[in-house]
Amino acid sequence: MEKIDKNNGPKTNIFLCVLLGIAAAFFAKAFLVDFYRVSGQSMEPFIKDGTVIAANKLAYGLQNPFKAELLFSWNKPKRGQAVLYMYQNYWVVKRCAATAGDKLECVEQNGNCFLLVNGQEIPLSSIQYHKLWTTKAVPPGCILAIGDNALLSHDSRDYGFVPEKNIVARVK
């Protein structure tokens, strides 16, 4: 007498493949790479308004899938890298202009204000100047995040330094 297997064959295999595909996509989006559409001109010309960017979520550590912060960190942002973090419930892309310990100097000349950071002059409004003029260095565990199009950017000059643990991805 032969045994009859009630396995549905191809239907079960297709269901399992779809289920595994969904699980793999969720894992990749949560921990490896994610895509974002940029809105605004603060990172032009590097990233134009409306561009879709890929964010490498493993560049600095393992992100908490339920919060905009790292669970474990194995790398820190370096000067010049474009980074992704959350500010006021929005994902933000800015450039790491300075890292922990980098010296900062606010300068006012001929009515113009700017921030000297690693040999670079970053323009400051008078409000930004008065927020930063006593700050001499980037605090430990933080970065100075500035938009490439500094005149149109709302960044660390306005809301302060970004904690490294909140930087969840690198953008290329």
N, C-alpha and C positions, 0 to 999 in steps of 0.2 A: 504494500500500500504506500502510495506517495504522500508526502506532506505537502500541503498547499500553504504558501506564504501569502498572507493578506496584505503585504506591503504594497502600497500603491505605485511603486516604481518611479517612473518619471515625474509624477506630480509631487511626490515627497522630495525628490532630489531638487526640483526647481524651487520648492518652498524653502528648503534648507539653504540653497545658494542665495536666494533673495535675502533671507534672514541674516546670513553671514555677511553679505554685501552691505546691508544696512548697518550692522554692528561695526564693520571695518570703516565705513564712512564716518560714523559717529566718533570712533576712536581717533581717526585722522583729524577731524575737525576740532575735537576737544584738546588733543595733545600735540599734533604735529604741524599742521599748516591750516591757515584759514584765509579767506578772501574778503576784502572790504572795498567798497566804493568810496572814494575820497570826495568829500564835499567841501569846497573852499579853495582859496588860492594861497594859503599860508606856506605851502611847501613848494610852490613854483619857483624855478622851472623843473626841479627834480620830479615832482609829482603834480600833474595838471588836474584841475577840477574835473571830476567825473571819471577819473581813471580807476580801474580796478587793480588793487595791489594784493600781493601774496605776503603773508606774515609768517615767518619761521618761528613757530612757538617753542622749539627746542633750543633756540640760540642761547638763552640765559638760564633755563631751568625747566622744571615741570610745573605747568600752570594748574592752579586749583580750578577744576571745571565749574565750580559753583560761585567763585569770586574772581574779581579782576586782580589777582595777585599770585605770586609763585608759592608753591608748596615747598619746593626744594630749589636751591640755586646752585649752579655749577660754573657760571660765568657772569661777568659784569659788562654793562655797556661800555664801549670805548668811544673816545672823542671821534666825531665824524659819522658815527653810525646813526641811521634813521631808526627810531624806536616807536613801539606801540604801547600805549597805556590808556587807562580810563580816567577821564576828568569830568565830573558832574554828569555821570551816566552816559557819556559819549566816548567812543573810541577816538583817540587822538594820535596822530603821527607827527613827530617833531624830530629834530636833529639833536643828538647829544653834543652840546657845545663845550661842556666841561664836566669833569668827574670829581668825586670826593677829594678834597684837599687842594684842587686847582685854585690859584689866586685870582681874585676879581678886583677890579678898580673902576669906580665910577668917576667919570671925567666930565666937566662942563667947560666948553670953550666957545666963545663968541655966540652964546645963546643956544648952542647945540649940546645935547647930552648924549653920552654913549658909555658903554660898558667895555672895558678892555679885558678880554679873555683869551689867553694863549696866543697873544699877538694879533688877535682879531678885534676890530671895533664893531660893536653891535649897537645900533641906534636905540636910544631910550626916550620916551616921552618924559615930561617933567614929573608926572605921577610915578612912573616906573623908577626914575632917578631917585626920588625921595623914598621909595620903598627899599631900594637896594644900596643906597649910598654908605650905610654903615657896615654892610656885609663885605668881609675881606676874603672869604674863601667859600667854596662849596662845602656844605656840612657833610660829615661822614654818613655813608649809606644813601647818598642822594646824587642826582645829576642836575645840571642846568640844561633844560630842553628849550630850544629856540627853533622857530620856523625859518626855513630858508629865505622866505620872502618876509623878512623881519618887520617891515613897515605895515604889513597886513596881518601879522600873526598875533594871536592871543596865546601866550605861552608862559614860561617860568618867570618872565619879567613882570607878569601880571599876577599869577597865582602862586608863585613860589617854586621851590625846588621839588623835583619828583623823586620819591623814594624808589630805590633800586628794586625793591620787592614788588612794586606795582608795575614794573616794566615787563610785560608778558611776551613780547616778540620783537624780532628785528625785521625790518622791511628793507628789501633790496630794490 
